[in-house]
Every structure is written in structure tokens, then in C-alpha cells.
Amino acid sequence: MVSMAEELGLDMAIRTLEHLLQYGEQNIRRSVPLALALLCISNPNINVMDTLSRLSHDTDSEVASAAIISLGLIGAGTNNARI
């Protein structure tokens, strides 16, 4: 939550979460989409949107569901047609 306000901290947090997606266990992968959404809530970031749209087609249904909900959270209150 501290890194939401500063650009460099936000980039580093997103990078850390992407590493958790690659190397983390299944339980960790299930929570990463929601963590990404909390970092960019109502502030769509293109890299985050691409990651979440890729995760929305994941083979694990819980990861896909969390990614779809997360896309809704980052697009809430915006007029972003890409989401």
C-alpha cells in the first residue's frame, strides 16, 4: 500500500509480483491478481492490464476468476475501453 503513491515503488512491487507468478507455488499464484488490482485500483496500468488479461485465460480456474475480478477493480470508475 505504501508503494501505490510513488512510481518507482509501484514498478518494483509489480516486478516482485510478476516474479511470484513465475516462481511461486499455486496458492501464491492465486493471490497475485488481487494484489496487482489493489496496487492499481481505479488507475489502469498497461503492464498490469496485460498481465491480468493473460492470467484471465489461465488453466487454474481460481487464478482466472481472480484476474477477471481484478480487471474490474482496476477499471472501476474509468472510461477504459481496453479492459
Buried (B, 14 or more C-beta within 10 A) or exposed (E): EEBEEEEEEBEEBBEEBBEBBEEBEEEEBBBBBBBBBBBBBEBBBEEBBEBBBEBBEBEEEBBBBBBBBBBEBBBBEEEEEEB
